[in-house]
Amino acid sequence: MKKEAKKTLIKLVVAVPLMFAFGFALVPLYDVFCEVTGINGKVFQSEYSEELVTDDGRTIAIQFISTNNENMPWTFKPSEQVMKIETGKYHGATFYVKNTTDKKMTAQAVPSVAPSNAAAHLKKLECFCFEQQELMPGEEALLPVKLLVSNELPSNIKNIILSYTIFDITDYDDEVLAHNQMAME
């Protein structure tokens, strides 16, 4: 019986660090999976969008959707629900936020694009999702998004949905936030 207990203990001692390492590896693996498959429509900051500006764009619609994570008490909504835009041109939009609590809070927005194959053609030059948002009790703000949709967008795509989910990160440990930020880059 002692031999079996010793084997089980050895397996557990090996399994726990492996599970811990796998947990850290999930974020980069998920990013690679999303990039390869186009799932989740992750959009990243684009510094090189000037070459995408054209005079002969086509009109499409962008729908903005906002969602609060279940633990986020803020008011969060797009200033406009749908915008008609032209591909190959810069466009701006804003989202309204208000801290409805009696304490200072910090939030982070996470974007997603649908259909997922449109994500490669959506370039954000400025977005509130690139930074954490800190609001005092009762404070409100308009958060900007500056974007461009490439003229290379497949012609069958007439509408793009740009969705943001906002999370309360007030109580997250600075070390955890730094790790997550590095994993997203």
C-alpha atoms as a printed R data frame, in Angstrom:
    type eleno elety resid chain resno       x      y       z
1   ATOM     1    CA   MET     A     1   0.000  0.000   0.000
2   ATOM     2    CA   LYS     A     2   2.861  2.396   0.729
3   ATOM     3    CA   LYS     A     3   4.253  1.874  -2.771
4   ATOM     4    CA   GLU     A     4   0.929  2.948  -4.351
5   ATOM     5    CA   ALA     A     5   0.720  6.018  -2.112
6   ATOM     6    CA   LYS     A     6   4.268  6.981  -3.053
7   ATOM     7    CA   LYS     A     7   3.451  6.648  -6.796
8   ATOM     8    CA   THR     A     8   0.342  8.805  -6.346
9   ATOM     9    CA   LEU     A     9   2.329 11.441  -4.461
10  ATOM    10    CA   ILE     A    10   4.987 11.545  -7.197
11  ATOM    11    CA   LYS     A    11   2.294 11.903  -9.873
12  ATOM    12    CA   LEU     A    12   0.710 14.788  -7.955
13  ATOM    13    CA   VAL     A    13   4.043 16.537  -7.417
14  ATOM    14    CA   VAL     A    14   4.663 16.392 -11.177
15  ATOM    15    CA   ALA     A    15   1.071 17.200 -12.234
16  ATOM    16    CA   VAL     A    16   0.635 20.394 -10.192
17  ATOM    17    CA   PRO     A    17   3.566 22.339 -11.748
18  ATOM    18    CA   LEU     A    18   2.567 21.075 -15.203
19  ATOM    19    CA   MET     A    19  -0.991 22.350 -14.728
20  ATOM    20    CA   PHE     A    20   0.346 25.685 -13.474
21  ATOM    21    CA   ALA     A    21   2.630 26.026 -16.530
22  ATOM    22    CA   PHE     A    22  -0.229 25.074 -18.850
23  ATOM    23    CA   GLY     A    23  -2.367 27.852 -17.320
24  ATOM    24    CA   PHE     A    24   0.300 30.436 -18.213
25  ATOM    25    CA   ALA     A    25   0.665 29.006 -21.717
26  ATOM    26    CA   LEU     A    26  -3.063 29.273 -22.458
27  ATOM    27    CA   VAL     A    27  -3.083 33.019 -23.217
28  ATOM    28    CA   PRO     A    28  -0.414 32.931 -25.956
29  ATOM    29    CA   LEU     A    29  -1.827 29.655 -27.304
30  ATOM    30    CA   TYR     A    30  -5.303 31.197 -27.447
31  ATOM    31    CA   ASP     A    31  -3.935 34.238 -29.310
32  ATOM    32    CA   VAL     A    32  -2.211 32.012 -31.869
33  ATOM    33    CA   PHE     A    33  -5.344 29.898 -32.268
34  ATOM    34    CA   CYS     A    34  -7.494 33.027 -32.797
35  ATOM    35    CA   GLU     A    35  -5.020 34.437 -35.316
36  ATOM    36    CA   VAL     A    36  -4.905 31.207 -37.327
37  ATOM    37    CA   THR     A    37  -8.644 30.495 -37.286
38  ATOM    38    CA   GLY     A    38  -9.995 34.053 -37.206
39  ATOM    39    CA   ILE     A    39 -12.165 33.170 -34.212
40  ATOM    40    CA   ASN     A    40 -12.982 35.926 -31.684
41  ATOM    41    CA   GLY     A    41 -12.141 38.673 -34.158
42  ATOM    42    CA   LYS     A    42  -9.423 40.157 -31.978
43  ATOM    43    CA   VAL     A    43  -8.366 43.589 -33.146
44  ATOM    44    CA   PHE     A    44  -5.033 45.129 -32.288
45  ATOM    45    CA   GLN     A    45  -3.682 48.650 -32.580
46  ATOM    46    CA   SER     A    46  -2.526 49.489 -36.079
47  ATOM    47    CA   GLU     A    47   0.301 51.928 -36.672
48  ATOM    48    CA   TYR     A    48   0.556 51.419 -40.430
49  ATOM    49    CA   SER     A    49  -2.823 52.367 -41.851
50  ATOM    50    CA   GLU     A    50  -1.940 55.326 -44.096
51  ATOM    51    CA   GLU     A    51  -1.453 53.010 -47.070
52  ATOM    52    CA   LEU     A    52  -5.046 51.781 -46.608
53  ATOM    53    CA   VAL     A    53  -6.612 55.227 -47.156
54  ATOM    54    CA   THR     A    54  -8.384 55.451 -50.533
55  ATOM    55    CA   ASP     A    55 -10.820 57.705 -52.350
56  ATOM    56    CA   ASP     A    56 -12.867 54.901 -53.873
57  ATOM    57    CA   GLY     A    57 -14.281 53.129 -50.833
58  ATOM    58    CA   ARG     A    58 -17.668 51.493 -50.525
59  ATOM    59    CA   THR     A    59 -20.354 52.083 -47.930
60  ATOM    60    CA   ILE     A    60 -20.818 49.555 -45.135
61  ATOM    61    CA   ALA     A    61 -22.460 49.644 -41.719
62  ATOM    62    CA   ILE     A    62 -20.702 49.239 -38.383
63  ATOM    63    CA   GLN     A    63 -22.834 48.240 -35.434
64  ATOM    64    CA   PHE     A    64 -21.466 48.986 -31.965
65  ATOM    65    CA   ILE     A    65 -22.414 46.749 -29.066
66  ATOM    66    CA   SER     A    66 -21.450 47.223 -25.434
67  ATOM    67    CA   THR     A    67 -21.657 44.625 -22.689
68  ATOM    68    CA   ASN     A    68 -20.848 44.827 -19.016
69  ATOM    69    CA   ASN     A    69 -19.171 41.870 -17.385
70  ATOM    70    CA   GLU     A    70 -21.460 40.532 -14.660
71  ATOM    71    CA   ASN     A    71 -19.423 42.243 -11.910
72  ATOM    72    CA   MET     A    72 -19.228 45.643 -13.636
73  ATOM    73    CA   PRO     A    73 -21.765 48.185 -12.308
74  ATOM    74    CA   TRP     A    74 -20.899 51.047 -14.709
75  ATOM    75    CA   THR     A    75 -23.170 52.455 -17.364
76  ATOM    76    CA   PHE     A    76 -21.521 51.625 -20.693
77  ATOM    77    CA   LYS     A    77 -23.038 52.226 -24.124
78  ATOM    78    CA   PRO     A    78 -22.111 53.390 -27.626
79  ATOM    79    CA   SER     A    79 -22.979 56.997 -28.531
80  ATOM    80    CA   GLU     A    80 -24.295 55.644 -31.848
81  ATOM    81    CA   GLN     A    81 -25.541 52.103 -32.289
82  ATOM    82    CA   VAL     A    82 -24.998 51.976 -36.073
83  ATOM    83    CA   MET     A    83 -22.798 54.082 -38.339
84  ATOM    84    CA   LYS     A    84 -22.651 54.107 -42.113
85  ATOM    85    CA   ILE     A    85 -19.001 54.442 -43.116
86  ATOM    86    CA   GLU     A    86 -16.860 54.209 -46.214
87  ATOM    87    CA   THR     A    87 -14.013 51.748 -46.471
88  ATOM    88    CA   GLY     A    88 -10.606 53.323 -46.885
89  ATOM    89    CA   LYS     A    89 -11.456 56.382 -44.752
90  ATOM    90    CA   TYR     A    90 -10.899 57.257 -41.095
91  ATOM    91    CA   HIS     A    91 -13.964 57.321 -38.857
92  ATOM    92    CA   GLY     A    92 -14.496 58.149 -35.220
93  ATOM    93    CA   ALA     A    93 -16.965 56.864 -32.657
94  ATOM    94    CA   THR     A    94 -17.409 57.243 -28.919
95  ATOM    95    CA   PHE     A    95 -18.692 55.168 -26.034
96  ATOM    96    CA   TYR     A    96 -20.301 56.720 -22.959
97  ATOM    97    CA   VAL     A    97 -19.261 55.419 -19.534
98  ATOM    98    CA   LYS     A    98 -20.295 56.388 -16.031
99  ATOM    99    CA   ASN     A    99 -19.050 55.063 -12.717
100 ATOM   100    CA   THR     A   100 -22.333 54.539 -10.880
101 ATOM   101    CA   THR     A   101 -20.676 53.514  -7.612
102 ATOM   102    CA   ASP     A   102 -19.383 55.480  -4.634
103 ATOM   103    CA   LYS     A   103 -15.787 54.317  -5.095
104 ATOM   104    CA   LYS     A   104 -12.952 54.908  -7.545
105 ATOM   105    CA   MET     A   105 -12.858 52.076 -10.078
106 ATOM   106    CA   THR     A   106 -10.628 50.914 -12.923
107 ATOM   107    CA   ALA     A   107 -11.985 49.158 -16.012
108 ATOM   108    CA   GLN     A   108 -10.626 47.437 -19.097
109 ATOM   109    CA   ALA     A   109 -12.592 46.947 -22.312
110 ATOM   110    CA   VAL     A   110 -12.021 43.913 -24.526
111 ATOM   111    CA   PRO     A   111 -13.028 44.177 -28.205
112 ATOM   112    CA   SER     A   112 -14.381 41.576 -30.579
113 ATOM   113    CA   VAL     A   113 -15.348 41.755 -34.254
114 ATOM   114    CA   ALA     A   114 -17.950 39.846 -36.244
115 ATOM   115    CA   PRO     A   115 -17.829 38.405 -38.782
116 ATOM   116    CA   SER     A   116 -14.416 37.171 -37.712
117 ATOM   117    CA   ASN     A   117 -12.931 37.465 -41.221
118 ATOM   118    CA   ALA     A   118 -13.577 41.237 -41.062
119 ATOM   119    CA   ALA     A   119 -11.149 41.627 -38.139
120 ATOM   120    CA   ALA     A   120  -8.093 41.570 -40.415
121 ATOM   121    CA   HIS     A   121  -9.516 44.546 -42.333
122 ATOM   122    CA   LEU     A   122 -10.466 46.681 -39.310
123 ATOM   123    CA   LYS     A   123  -7.607 48.907 -38.167
124 ATOM   124    CA   LYS     A   124  -7.888 50.857 -34.930
125 ATOM   125    CA   LEU     A   125  -5.614 53.849 -34.581
126 ATOM   126    CA   GLU     A   126  -7.034 55.001 -31.270
127 ATOM   127    CA   CYS     A   127  -9.181 53.040 -28.863
128 ATOM   128    CA   PHE     A   128 -10.117 53.221 -25.224
129 ATOM   129    CA   CYS     A   129  -9.582 49.457 -25.162
130 ATOM   130    CA   PHE     A   130  -5.813 49.992 -25.462
131 ATOM   131    CA   GLU     A   131  -5.719 51.483 -21.957
132 ATOM   132    CA   GLN     A   132  -7.308 51.004 -18.573
133 ATOM   133    CA   GLN     A   133 -10.041 53.480 -17.707
134 ATOM   134    CA   GLU     A   134 -10.106 54.915 -14.193
135 ATOM   135    CA   LEU     A   135 -13.165 56.856 -13.037
136 ATOM   136    CA   MET     A   136 -13.972 58.495  -9.735
137 ATOM   137    CA   PRO     A   137 -17.389 57.969  -8.074
138 ATOM   138    CA   GLY     A   138 -20.129 59.401 -10.320
139 ATOM   139    CA   GLU     A   139 -17.611 60.425 -13.001
140 ATOM   140    CA   GLU     A   140 -18.583 60.015 -16.637
141 ATOM   141    CA   ALA     A   141 -16.619 60.154 -19.879
142 ATOM   142    CA   LEU     A   142 -16.794 59.732 -23.639
143 ATOM   143    CA   LEU     A   143 -14.258 57.147 -24.741
144 ATOM   144    CA   PRO     A   144 -12.970 57.480 -28.335
145 ATOM   145    CA   VAL     A   145 -12.402 54.946 -31.089
146 ATOM   146    CA   LYS     A   146 -10.694 55.979 -34.327
147 ATOM   147    CA   LEU     A   147 -10.810 53.301 -36.992
148 ATOM   148    CA   LEU     A   148 -10.434 52.521 -40.647
149 ATOM   149    CA   VAL     A   149 -11.857 49.577 -42.578
150 ATOM   150    CA   SER     A   150  -9.631 48.479 -45.436
151 ATOM   151    CA   ASN     A   151 -10.968 48.578 -48.970
152 ATOM   152    CA   GLU     A   152  -9.775 44.956 -49.160
153 ATOM   153    CA   LEU     A   153 -12.768 43.918 -47.023
154 ATOM   154    CA   PRO     A   154 -14.492 41.050 -48.887
155 ATOM   155    CA   SER     A   155 -17.375 42.385 -50.972
156 ATOM   156    CA   ASN     A   156 -19.873 39.998 -49.380
157 ATOM   157    CA   ILE     A   157 -19.409 41.746 -46.007
158 ATOM   158    CA   LYS     A   158 -21.853 44.645 -45.774
159 ATOM   159    CA   ASN     A   159 -22.022 44.947 -41.977
160 ATOM   160    CA   ILE     A   160 -19.418 44.693 -39.225
161 ATOM   161    CA   ILE     A   161 -20.209 44.337 -35.539
162 ATOM   162    CA   LEU     A   162 -17.662 45.874 -33.179
163 ATOM   163    CA   SER     A   163 -18.416 44.680 -29.682
164 ATOM   164    CA   TYR     A   164 -16.799 45.677 -26.401
165 ATOM   165    CA   THR     A   165 -17.113 43.982 -23.029
166 ATOM   166    CA   ILE     A   166 -16.011 46.073 -20.072
167 ATOM   167    CA   PHE     A   167 -14.509 44.435 -16.982
168 ATOM   168    CA   ASP     A   168 -13.910 45.708 -13.446
169 ATOM   169    CA   ILE     A   169 -10.176 45.354 -12.791
170 ATOM   170    CA   THR     A   170 -10.024 47.594  -9.714
171 ATOM   171    CA   ASP     A   171  -8.913 44.873  -7.339
172 ATOM   172    CA   TYR     A   172  -6.587 42.984  -9.667
173 ATOM   173    CA   ASP     A   173  -3.043 42.662  -8.467
174 ATOM   174    CA   ASP     A   174  -0.578 44.834 -10.450
175 ATOM   175    CA   GLU     A   175   1.543 41.756 -11.157
176 ATOM   176    CA   VAL     A   176  -1.415 39.900 -12.705
177 ATOM   177    CA   LEU     A   177  -2.269 42.937 -14.854
178 ATOM   178    CA   ALA     A   178   1.328 43.260 -16.041
179 ATOM   179    CA   HIS     A   179   1.423 39.553 -16.969
180 ATOM   180    CA   ASN     A   180  -1.865 39.788 -18.887
181 ATOM   181    CA   GLN     A   181  -0.729 42.952 -20.708
182 ATOM   182    CA   MET     A   182   2.504 41.253 -21.784
183 ATOM   183    CA   ALA     A   183   0.547 38.219 -22.988
184 ATOM   184    CA   MET     A   184  -1.714 40.422 -25.151
185 ATOM   185    CA   GLU     A   185   1.248 42.100 -26.893
